[in-house]
């Protein structure tokens, strides 16, 4: 059974609740990392927790949601080993998986409808990484991440 970590800020809360029901109905195990209402909340730690669940193997993929999805994508990408992609349409969801091997999907609750979000999630989950020339590029991203981490540690 596939496991999915999901989290949202207040602007993505309603879409998160909808997707939890949708994904659970499809047989996925969904770990909800918050928030639990439409009351204003800061998103960075919520998205980082979703990304950590993916990094640590507690979830196969993650989904982070906000108003636009942009800040949520940035927050998730701060976690080593995570490749979060903002995908507010089907083409971007397919390319994020097939070319970039993205493991966290970000969407905007103020940008996509619930129906479109279901389609985007479906496309993201069903699309396989193509490998080949893309594998080399994803590996290069990992090398940049390692290099930056080493340089940062060395500057302290």
LUMBANU-902889 format. One line per field, with one value per residue: residue in three letters; x, z, y of N, C-alpha, C, O in turn. Coordinates in nm, 3 decimals, always signed. Each point is the difference from the previous one (the first is absolute). Layout:
<dofis>
res <- ALA  ...
n.xx <- X  ...
n.zz <- Z  ...
n.yy <- Y  ...
ca.xx <- X  ...
ca.zz <- Z  ...
ca.yy <- Y  ...
c.xx <- X  ...
c.zz <- Z  ...
c.yy <- Y  ...
o.xx <- X  ...
o.zz <- Z  ...
o.yy <- Y  ...
</dofis>
This chain:
<dofis>
res <- UNK  UNK  UNK  UNK  UNK  UNK  UNK  UNK  UNK  UNK  UNK  UNK  UNK  UNK  UNK  UNK  UNK  UNK  UNK  UNK  UNK  UNK  UNK  UNK  UNK  UNK  UNK  UNK  UNK  UNK  UNK  UNK  UNK  UNK  UNK  UNK  UNK  UNK  UNK  UNK  UNK  UNK  UNK  UNK  UNK  UNK  UNK  UNK  UNK  UNK  UNK  UNK  UNK  UNK  UNK  UNK  UNK  UNK  UNK  UNK  UNK  UNK  UNK  UNK  UNK  UNK  UNK  UNK  UNK  UNK  UNK  UNK  UNK  UNK  UNK  UNK  UNK  UNK  UNK  UNK  UNK  UNK  UNK  UNK  UNK  UNK  UNK  UNK  UNK  UNK  UNK  UNK  UNK  UNK  UNK  UNK  UNK  UNK  UNK  UNK  UNK  UNK  UNK  UNK  UNK  UNK  UNK  UNK  UNK  UNK  UNK  UNK  UNK  UNK  UNK  UNK  UNK  UNK  UNK  UNK  UNK  UNK  UNK  UNK  UNK  UNK  UNK  UNK  UNK  UNK  UNK  UNK  UNK  UNK  UNK  UNK  UNK  UNK  UNK  UNK  UNK  UNK  UNK  UNK  UNK  UNK  UNK  UNK  UNK  UNK  UNK  UNK  UNK  UNK  UNK  UNK
n.xx <- +0.084  -0.122  +0.222  -0.182  +0.184  -0.113  +0.025  -0.076  +0.007  +0.033  +0.190  +0.156  -0.035  -0.082  +0.155  +0.089  -0.117  +0.001  +0.175  -0.029  -0.143  +0.064  +0.143  -0.090  -0.100  +0.176  -0.073  -0.050  +0.218  -0.180  +0.203  -0.150  +0.075  -0.206  -0.095  -0.025  +0.126  -0.201  +0.015  -0.033  +0.087  +0.138  +0.045  +0.104  -0.079  -0.163  +0.042  +0.056  -0.173  -0.109  +0.074  -0.048  -0.206  -0.013  +0.044  -0.159  -0.080  -0.001  +0.141  -0.187  -0.204  +0.083  -0.119  +0.072  -0.092  -0.035  +0.090  +0.210  +0.038  -0.058  -0.151  -0.207  -0.058  -0.066  -0.208  -0.171  -0.030  -0.137  -0.183  +0.160  +0.093  -0.003  -0.161  +0.042  -0.198  +0.087  -0.159  +0.045  +0.171  -0.162  -0.042  -0.101  -0.224  -0.111  -0.044  -0.178  -0.196  -0.136  -0.069  -0.190  -0.133  -0.137  +0.089  +0.047  -0.193  +0.058  -0.124  -0.085  +0.020  +0.186  +0.118  +0.042  -0.080  -0.197  -0.159  -0.004  -0.100  -0.224  -0.095  -0.034  -0.168  -0.205  -0.048  -0.071  -0.214  -0.135  +0.024  +0.033  +0.118  +0.023  +0.033  +0.124  -0.068  -0.197  +0.024  +0.042  -0.177  -0.119  +0.086  -0.052  -0.201  -0.017  +0.053  -0.159  -0.161  +0.053  -0.012  -0.204  -0.078  +0.076  -0.092  -0.197  -0.007  +0.037  -0.209  -0.055
n.zz <- +0.000  -0.166  +0.021  +0.113  -0.076  +0.191  -0.161  +0.196  -0.172  +0.115  -0.077  +0.131  +0.160  -0.072  -0.074  +0.156  +0.085  -0.124  +0.016  +0.175  -0.008  -0.090  +0.106  +0.154  -0.086  +0.003  +0.207  -0.051  +0.010  +0.121  -0.076  +0.166  -0.174  -0.061  +0.134  +0.190  -0.114  +0.035  +0.186  +0.006  -0.201  +0.174  -0.199  +0.041  +0.186  -0.037  -0.084  +0.154  +0.112  -0.104  -0.001  +0.189  +0.000  -0.110  +0.080  +0.143  -0.187  +0.091  -0.139  -0.084  +0.083  -0.117  +0.185  -0.163  +0.200  -0.198  +0.081  +0.062  +0.220  -0.049  +0.109  -0.073  -0.190  +0.007  +0.072  -0.141  -0.129  +0.158  -0.073  +0.158  -0.199  +0.085  -0.082  +0.108  -0.018  -0.082  +0.120  -0.118  -0.048  -0.151  -0.125  +0.095  +0.001  -0.187  -0.052  +0.107  -0.080  -0.162  +0.046  +0.110  -0.120  -0.123  +0.170  -0.109  +0.084  -0.172  +0.185  -0.193  +0.222  -0.002  +0.015  +0.175  -0.200  +0.103  -0.114  -0.006  +0.173  -0.008  -0.119  +0.105  +0.147  -0.085  -0.065  +0.158  +0.063  -0.140  +0.066  -0.194  +0.176  -0.099  +0.170  -0.004  -0.202  -0.020  -0.093  -0.221  -0.132  -0.041  -0.157  -0.209  -0.066  -0.071  -0.216  -0.149  -0.040  -0.132  -0.221  -0.091  -0.044  -0.188  -0.195  -0.047  -0.072  -0.223  -0.074  +0.039
n.yy <- -0.118  +0.083  +0.041  +0.073  +0.106  +0.033  +0.154  +0.080  +0.145  +0.190  +0.092  -0.092  +0.155  +0.195  +0.146  +0.132  +0.170  +0.188  +0.141  +0.136  +0.172  +0.194  +0.137  +0.135  +0.182  +0.138  +0.055  +0.211  -0.047  +0.060  +0.066  -0.014  +0.121  -0.067  +0.145  +0.116  +0.146  +0.096  -0.124  +0.221  -0.055  -0.026  +0.094  +0.193  +0.093  +0.147  +0.205  +0.152  +0.084  +0.165  +0.212  +0.110  +0.087  +0.195  +0.203  +0.067  +0.095  +0.205  +0.104  -0.088  +0.048  +0.174  +0.046  +0.136  +0.052  +0.097  +0.189  +0.053  +0.004  +0.210  +0.123  -0.043  +0.104  +0.212  +0.043  -0.032  +0.181  +0.076  -0.105  -0.020  +0.046  +0.207  -0.136  +0.193  -0.104  +0.192  -0.100  +0.184  -0.143  -0.032  +0.182  +0.175  -0.021  +0.053  +0.213  +0.087  -0.073  +0.075  +0.207  +0.046  -0.134  +0.130  +0.118  +0.189  -0.074  +0.132  +0.043  +0.076  +0.022  +0.126  -0.192  -0.135  -0.065  +0.013  +0.108  +0.224  +0.098  -0.003  +0.164  +0.195  +0.026  +0.037  +0.209  +0.141  -0.019  +0.113  +0.212  -0.105  -0.071  +0.201  +0.143  -0.188  +0.074  -0.105  -0.202  -0.001  +0.018  -0.186  -0.136  +0.061  -0.073  -0.212  -0.022  +0.050  -0.152  -0.174  +0.029  -0.009  -0.205  -0.099  +0.054  -0.097  -0.213  -0.014  +0.031  -0.215
ca.xx <- -0.084  +0.079  -0.017  +0.013  -0.001  -0.068  -0.008  -0.049  -0.028  -0.143  -0.055  -0.010  -0.067  -0.119  +0.046  +0.065  -0.105  -0.059  +0.094  +0.012  -0.116  +0.017  +0.109  -0.038  -0.096  +0.074  +0.081  +0.127  +0.014  +0.034  +0.043  -0.034  +0.095  -0.060  -0.065  -0.129  -0.109  +0.027  +0.061  +0.131  +0.113  +0.121  +0.014  +0.130  +0.027  -0.094  +0.053  +0.126  -0.036  -0.042  +0.122  +0.079  -0.065  +0.041  +0.144  +0.025  -0.064  -0.130  -0.099  +0.057  -0.003  -0.064  -0.082  -0.009  -0.103  -0.017  -0.080  +0.055  +0.087  +0.138  +0.078  +0.001  +0.103  +0.130  +0.026  +0.028  +0.129  +0.109  +0.036  +0.090  -0.056  -0.136  -0.017  -0.139  -0.035  -0.129  -0.071  -0.139  -0.066  +0.035  +0.128  +0.107  +0.005  +0.064  +0.141  +0.069  +0.029  +0.072  +0.131  +0.071  -0.020  -0.051  -0.060  -0.100  -0.087  -0.054  -0.110  -0.066  -0.142  -0.069  +0.032  -0.060  -0.125  +0.014  +0.001  +0.130  +0.100  -0.006  +0.064  +0.144  +0.054  +0.000  +0.108  +0.126  +0.020  +0.009  +0.112  +0.128  +0.123  +0.053  +0.141  +0.078  +0.068  -0.057  +0.065  +0.127  -0.032  -0.046  +0.122  +0.071  -0.069  +0.045  +0.140  -0.004  -0.050  +0.109  +0.105  -0.048  -0.003  +0.138  +0.050  -0.069  +0.056  +0.136  +0.003  -0.046
ca.zz <- +0.000  -0.011  +0.107  -0.043  +0.104  -0.052  +0.092  -0.061  +0.086  +0.006  -0.134  -0.065  +0.091  -0.057  -0.104  +0.070  +0.052  -0.115  -0.055  +0.095  -0.025  -0.136  -0.002  +0.086  -0.077  -0.104  +0.065  +0.051  +0.140  -0.002  +0.127  +0.001  +0.079  +0.037  +0.113  +0.028  -0.013  -0.091  +0.078  -0.054  +0.055  -0.081  -0.071  -0.020  +0.077  -0.047  -0.126  +0.032  +0.059  -0.111  -0.074  +0.083  -0.007  -0.127  +0.010  +0.096  -0.045  +0.065  -0.106  -0.134  -0.054  +0.083  -0.064  +0.081  -0.056  +0.055  -0.087  -0.134  +0.000  -0.024  +0.124  +0.049  -0.080  +0.045  +0.133  -0.014  -0.067  +0.094  +0.060  -0.086  -0.065  -0.048  -0.125  -0.001  -0.123  -0.005  -0.117  -0.001  -0.118  -0.027  -0.069  +0.098  +0.085  -0.077  -0.021  +0.129  +0.030  -0.105  -0.027  +0.120  +0.107  +0.117  +0.102  +0.072  -0.086  +0.061  -0.075  +0.062  +0.025  -0.060  -0.143  -0.065  +0.056  +0.058  -0.110  -0.065  +0.096  -0.008  -0.125  +0.013  +0.091  -0.075  -0.099  +0.074  +0.057  -0.102  -0.091  +0.040  -0.037  -0.125  +0.009  -0.115  +0.015  +0.116  +0.119  +0.015  +0.047  +0.138  +0.078  +0.011  +0.104  +0.128  +0.022  +0.039  +0.137  +0.087  -0.002  +0.075  +0.142  +0.048  +0.006  +0.111  +0.125  +0.011  +0.025  +0.136
ca.yy <- +0.118  +0.121  +0.098  +0.139  +0.103  +0.120  +0.112  +0.124  +0.114  +0.032  +0.020  -0.130  -0.094  -0.065  -0.091  -0.112  -0.087  -0.067  -0.098  -0.111  -0.086  -0.055  -0.098  -0.113  -0.076  -0.071  -0.102  +0.051  +0.035  +0.142  +0.058  +0.142  +0.079  +0.128  +0.059  -0.061  +0.097  +0.111  +0.108  +0.033  -0.075  +0.004  -0.126  -0.064  -0.122  -0.103  -0.053  -0.069  -0.129  -0.086  -0.034  -0.091  -0.131  -0.059  -0.026  -0.107  -0.123  -0.022  +0.020  -0.014  +0.135  +0.101  +0.104  +0.121  +0.086  +0.134  +0.085  -0.017  -0.116  +0.042  -0.002  -0.137  -0.067  +0.049  -0.057  -0.144  -0.016  +0.025  -0.128  -0.077  -0.118  +0.026  +0.074  +0.044  +0.069  +0.070  -0.053  +0.042  -0.056  -0.139  -0.008  +0.017  -0.120  -0.106  +0.031  -0.003  -0.141  -0.072  +0.059  +0.047  -0.096  +0.074  -0.087  +0.080  +0.079  +0.120  +0.061  +0.114  -0.014  +0.115  -0.004  -0.116  -0.052  -0.134  -0.097  +0.007  -0.050  -0.147  -0.040  +0.027  -0.102  -0.126  +0.005  -0.003  -0.134  -0.106  +0.024  -0.059  +0.070  -0.055  -0.037  +0.043  +0.129  +0.068  -0.056  +0.073  +0.136  -0.009  -0.027  +0.127  +0.078  -0.055  +0.041  +0.141  +0.002  -0.045  +0.102  +0.116  -0.038  -0.005  +0.138  +0.068  -0.052  +0.049  +0.144  +0.030
c.xx <- +0.088  -0.034  +0.030  -0.003  -0.062  -0.003  -0.041  -0.002  -0.151  -0.063  -0.016  -0.077  -0.117  +0.039  +0.068  -0.104  -0.066  +0.092  +0.022  -0.114  +0.015  +0.105  -0.030  -0.098  +0.063  +0.093  +0.135  -0.007  +0.051  +0.033  -0.019  +0.093  -0.053  -0.012  -0.139  -0.117  +0.037  +0.056  +0.144  +0.113  +0.119  +0.024  +0.138  +0.023  -0.093  +0.056  +0.131  -0.029  -0.048  +0.124  +0.089  -0.059  +0.039  +0.147  +0.029  -0.068  -0.131  -0.115  +0.073  +0.008  -0.066  -0.082  -0.006  -0.089  -0.003  -0.090  +0.043  +0.080  +0.147  +0.086  +0.012  +0.105  +0.138  +0.036  +0.036  +0.138  +0.119  +0.050  +0.084  -0.070  -0.140  +0.006  -0.148  -0.027  -0.139  -0.069  -0.147  -0.070  +0.056  +0.137  +0.116  +0.012  +0.070  +0.150  +0.080  +0.041  +0.090  +0.140  +0.079  -0.011  -0.044  -0.066  -0.097  -0.072  -0.052  -0.109  -0.059  -0.149  -0.082  +0.019  -0.072  -0.130  +0.026  +0.007  +0.135  +0.109  +0.002  +0.073  +0.152  +0.065  +0.007  +0.113  +0.136  +0.029  +0.019  +0.121  +0.130  +0.116  +0.059  +0.144  +0.076  +0.072  -0.050  +0.062  +0.131  -0.026  -0.049  +0.118  +0.081  -0.065  +0.043  +0.142  +0.008  -0.045  +0.109  +0.109  -0.038  -0.002  +0.140  +0.057  -0.062  +0.058  +0.141  +0.010  -0.042  +0.115
c.zz <- +0.000  +0.111  -0.053  +0.122  -0.060  +0.108  -0.073  +0.103  -0.005  -0.139  -0.077  +0.080  -0.064  -0.110  +0.062  +0.050  -0.113  -0.052  +0.095  -0.022  -0.134  +0.000  +0.087  -0.072  -0.111  +0.060  +0.049  +0.151  +0.002  +0.141  -0.007  +0.096  +0.034  -0.119  +0.013  -0.006  -0.104  +0.074  -0.049  +0.076  -0.094  -0.059  +0.003  +0.076  -0.041  -0.126  +0.021  +0.060  -0.104  -0.076  +0.079  -0.002  -0.129  +0.006  +0.086  -0.037  +0.068  -0.097  -0.134  -0.069  +0.101  -0.084  +0.097  -0.072  +0.071  -0.090  -0.145  -0.013  -0.012  +0.126  +0.054  -0.074  +0.049  +0.135  -0.010  -0.062  +0.090  +0.065  -0.099  -0.057  -0.053  -0.128  -0.010  -0.125  +0.013  -0.129  +0.008  -0.131  -0.027  -0.065  +0.099  +0.092  -0.072  -0.016  +0.132  +0.037  -0.105  -0.024  +0.125  +0.118  +0.130  +0.096  +0.091  -0.101  +0.078  -0.091  +0.079  +0.012  -0.057  -0.152  -0.071  +0.071  +0.062  -0.109  -0.072  +0.092  +0.001  -0.124  +0.007  +0.090  -0.072  -0.099  +0.069  +0.050  -0.105  -0.091  +0.058  -0.046  -0.123  +0.011  -0.120  +0.027  +0.122  +0.130  +0.029  +0.059  +0.144  +0.092  +0.018  +0.103  +0.138  +0.033  +0.040  +0.145  +0.099  +0.011  +0.082  +0.149  +0.059  +0.012  +0.117  +0.134  +0.022  +0.032  +0.140  +0.096
c.yy <- +0.124  +0.098  +0.139  +0.088  +0.125  +0.107  +0.127  +0.111  +0.025  +0.013  -0.131  -0.102  -0.074  -0.097  -0.122  -0.098  -0.080  -0.110  -0.118  -0.100  -0.071  -0.111  -0.121  -0.091  -0.082  -0.105  +0.045  +0.020  +0.144  +0.048  +0.151  +0.074  +0.139  +0.093  -0.060  +0.096  +0.105  +0.121  +0.021  -0.071  +0.016  -0.139  -0.066  -0.131  -0.114  -0.066  -0.073  -0.136  -0.099  -0.047  -0.097  -0.141  -0.072  -0.037  -0.122  -0.132  -0.032  +0.020  -0.012  +0.136  +0.093  +0.095  +0.117  +0.100  +0.134  +0.080  -0.015  -0.129  +0.035  -0.006  -0.141  -0.083  +0.040  -0.062  -0.147  -0.023  +0.032  -0.129  -0.080  -0.123  +0.019  +0.082  +0.033  +0.082  +0.062  -0.039  +0.036  -0.037  -0.139  -0.015  +0.011  -0.120  -0.114  +0.026  -0.006  -0.142  -0.063  +0.054  +0.033  -0.095  +0.069  -0.097  +0.075  +0.088  +0.119  +0.056  +0.115  -0.020  +0.114  +0.003  -0.114  -0.039  -0.137  -0.106  +0.000  -0.052  -0.153  -0.050  +0.019  -0.104  -0.135  -0.007  -0.011  -0.141  -0.108  +0.015  -0.055  +0.089  -0.068  -0.047  +0.055  +0.131  +0.077  -0.050  +0.072  +0.140  +0.001  -0.029  +0.128  +0.091  -0.047  +0.039  +0.147  +0.012  -0.040  +0.105  +0.122  -0.029  -0.001  +0.141  +0.074  -0.044  +0.053  +0.148  +0.038  +0.010
o.xx <- +0.094  -0.116  +0.097  -0.088  +0.029  -0.012  +0.020  -0.004  -0.075  -0.115  -0.080  -0.015  -0.008  -0.058  -0.015  +0.014  -0.026  -0.046  +0.023  +0.022  -0.025  -0.026  +0.031  +0.008  -0.057  +0.072  +0.079  -0.106  +0.106  -0.081  +0.064  +0.002  +0.075  +0.041  -0.044  -0.107  +0.109  +0.015  +0.073  +0.004  -0.018  -0.012  +0.007  +0.047  +0.041  +0.003  +0.026  +0.072  +0.033  +0.015  +0.058  +0.074  +0.022  +0.038  +0.087  +0.010  -0.053  -0.113  +0.116  +0.099  -0.065  +0.023  -0.037  +0.007  +0.015  -0.079  -0.081  +0.014  +0.087  +0.107  +0.103  +0.069  +0.087  +0.112  +0.097  +0.069  +0.114  +0.106  -0.041  -0.072  -0.055  +0.077  -0.079  +0.082  -0.096  +0.048  -0.080  -0.107  +0.099  +0.075  +0.094  +0.111  +0.081  +0.081  +0.115  +0.109  +0.101  +0.090  +0.123  +0.059  +0.047  -0.068  -0.061  +0.062  -0.048  +0.014  +0.016  -0.070  -0.121  -0.048  -0.049  -0.014  +0.104  +0.079  +0.056  +0.092  +0.107  +0.074  +0.076  +0.106  +0.100  +0.068  +0.088  +0.114  +0.072  +0.037  +0.035  -0.011  +0.013  +0.043  -0.027  +0.060  +0.073  +0.014  +0.032  +0.075  +0.037  +0.007  +0.057  +0.070  +0.025  +0.032  +0.079  +0.059  +0.020  +0.049  +0.081  +0.036  +0.021  +0.067  +0.068  +0.027  +0.039  +0.103  +0.009  -0.020
o.zz <- +0.079  +0.035  -0.074  +0.086  -0.115  +0.119  -0.121  +0.121  -0.056  -0.019  -0.092  -0.043  +0.008  -0.010  -0.050  -0.021  +0.013  -0.029  -0.046  -0.006  -0.011  -0.050  -0.039  +0.011  -0.046  -0.073  +0.045  +0.055  -0.057  +0.092  -0.082  +0.120  +0.043  -0.111  -0.084  +0.051  -0.057  -0.058  -0.022  +0.123  -0.120  +0.071  -0.018  -0.059  +0.001  -0.010  -0.064  -0.029  +0.007  -0.029  -0.059  -0.001  +0.001  -0.035  -0.033  +0.073  -0.016  +0.027  -0.013  -0.067  +0.095  -0.119  +0.116  -0.122  +0.122  -0.075  -0.088  -0.110  +0.019  -0.001  +0.057  +0.060  +0.016  +0.020  +0.063  +0.037  -0.040  +0.061  -0.114  +0.071  -0.062  -0.012  -0.055  -0.041  +0.043  -0.109  +0.059  -0.030  +0.061  +0.032  -0.005  +0.037  +0.060  +0.018  +0.001  +0.052  +0.034  -0.032  -0.001  +0.105  +0.108  -0.041  +0.089  -0.080  +0.113  -0.123  +0.121  -0.100  -0.022  -0.067  -0.111  +0.122  -0.025  +0.011  -0.026  -0.046  +0.004  +0.006  -0.046  -0.034  +0.011  -0.010  -0.048  -0.010  +0.024  -0.069  +0.114  -0.102  -0.002  -0.076  -0.046  +0.105  +0.058  +0.096  +0.115  +0.086  +0.077  +0.111  +0.107  +0.073  +0.089  +0.116  +0.087  +0.077  +0.102  +0.109  +0.076  +0.081  +0.112  +0.099  +0.069  +0.087  +0.114  +0.049  +0.039  +0.118
o.yy <- +0.010  +0.020  +0.021  -0.014  +0.035  -0.030  +0.012  -0.023  -0.080  -0.038  -0.009  -0.114  -0.123  -0.109  -0.111  -0.121  -0.119  -0.111  -0.112  -0.120  -0.120  -0.109  -0.113  -0.122  -0.098  -0.068  -0.083  +0.030  +0.029  -0.012  +0.067  -0.027  +0.087  -0.034  -0.079  -0.031  -0.003  +0.107  -0.097  -0.002  +0.018  -0.100  -0.121  -0.097  -0.116  -0.123  -0.102  -0.096  -0.119  -0.119  -0.091  -0.098  -0.121  -0.112  -0.080  -0.098  -0.111  -0.041  +0.037  +0.031  -0.045  +0.016  -0.017  +0.015  +0.007  -0.058  -0.031  -0.054  -0.085  -0.062  -0.036  -0.082  -0.086  -0.045  -0.044  -0.095  -0.024  -0.002  -0.023  -0.070  -0.091  +0.095  -0.077  +0.082  -0.065  +0.032  -0.073  +0.052  -0.041  -0.092  -0.078  -0.039  -0.071  -0.091  -0.043  -0.022  -0.061  -0.078  -0.009  +0.025  -0.034  -0.094  -0.060  +0.069  -0.014  +0.002  +0.010  -0.018  -0.013  +0.091  +0.018  +0.015  -0.061  -0.094  -0.106  -0.068  -0.060  -0.097  -0.084  -0.054  -0.071  -0.102  -0.071  -0.048  -0.097  -0.096  +0.028  +0.069  -0.123  -0.087  +0.111  +0.018  +0.080  +0.076  +0.029  +0.046  +0.088  +0.053  +0.022  +0.071  +0.081  +0.027  +0.035  +0.077  +0.066  +0.028  +0.053  +0.085  +0.046  +0.030  +0.076  +0.083  +0.028  +0.045  +0.116  +0.025
</dofis>
